[in-house]
Amino acid sequence: MWAIALKEFRQLRRDRRTVAMLFLFPFLFLVVFGYAASFDVKEVPTLVVGPGAPLVAAALPAELRVVATRPADGAAQARDALRRGEAVAAIVTPSQAGAAVQLYLDGTELFATQAALRALAKAQGIAARGGGDAPQAGAAPGGASVATAKVAVLFNPDLRTAVIMIPGLCGIILVFVGTVATALGVVRERQAGTMEQLAVMPFRPRDVFVGKIAPYMVIAALDMAIVVGAGMLLFNVPFRGSVAVFALGSALFLFVTLGIGVLISTVSQTQGQAIQLAMMTLLPQFLLSGLFFPLYAMPWGVRWIGYLLPLTYFIKVARGVMVRGAPIGALWAPLVVLAVMALVVSTASTLRFRRDLAPASGGDDVSEAAGGGDGVDGTLGTTGGTTHGTTGGTTGRTTTITTHAVAPASAEHTEGGS
């Protein structure tokens, strides 16, 4: 029993990837769920517009962090700013005395909206306890304040989770198909021995790369269309934006995930190794991309990892197009980041494929053939009783054949002479 256990420990020590996964995953879960996973949003990005914007911005509760004040804008500009993702909350100060302050909230940011509503309820409680003579939070000219604001939740008035999860689910499907399925498919072909056949065919590495990922692109596109259609029909998820913009973001993100899958396959010898590496790339994207936990609620010690993940930017595009109806001009930043990632990953994958498909050097083959010829030549020469010198290069093969033909005659001549 102890001998078997010792053997297992030795084999485990040789498998460095498994050891890394066994120690990395618990540490990742500890950091994410103990340090980064937080539904408590402490600061809500807030835009203040209207004539009293500077005064109201200075008196807002601490939970409403002002990102910009625009005294010349009105309610229409505030709603457009939320649609473009410039803020989560927008406060419109009245231009007439006695009018109420308007508070717009972005319903796609579920936890931030809930935090803003709690801050508003807190301000209303303070105003109720203080009475009419107490200064109210966020007071605007004419006596209006945020405590008495009229609240309107845009894009997701009922704050339904399905509205924000279905666009993120599209990203999960693209990650799974693009990374896991692609890596397993390429590794399976290498294990079957058919990858060597591609090396002798007149294909460029770029053609092989595109040909390998093409089926998975079609499958991922079909899966995403099914998910979006089912979400709209079954869960009443809106699709307010441009289909072309959504398709562009999906294509760029899919190129990134497919490239990552191909990269994983080039450094994996078995499907088990491919699954291990794929899991190491999938878990951070699921947990740190803002899919489940708000990215701006994470500490900066972990948040910066989210900005390196492609799923972070696809979620911005998917939720912006489907739920908010954001135009392409408001989504240029995540689209550019995805395009750069796709270019880098695709180039790296093509270069790795070029190395894997490169045929062995001709000099090594000739040396091996020459070495084999020398060994046969020496053996036959000794058996036939005829002495031959060591022959190198391609001459060794010719000498071997000649020796094989004359060796019996030489033996008979020797017997007759004796």
Secondary structure, DSSP 8 states (H G I E B T S, - for coil): -HHHHHHHHHHHHH-HHHHHHHHHHHHHHHHIIIII-------EEEEEESTTHHHHHHTS-TTEEEEEEETT--HHHHHHHHHTTS-SEEEE--SSTT---EEEEETTSHHHHHHHHHHHHHHHHHHHHH-TTS--TT--TTS--GGG-EEEEES-TT--HHHHHHHHHHHHHHHIIIIIIHHHHHHHHHHHT-HHHHHHSS--HHHHHHHHHHHHHHHHHHHHHHHHHHHHHHS-----S-HHHHHHHHHHHHHHHHHHHHHHHHT-SSHHHHHHHHHHHHHHHHHHSSSSS-GGGS-HHHHHHHTT-HHHHHHHHHHIIIII---GGGGHHHHHHHHHHHHHHHHHHHHHHHHHH----HHHHHHHHHHHHHHHHHHHHHHHT-------TTHHHHHHHHHHHHHHHHHHHHHHH-
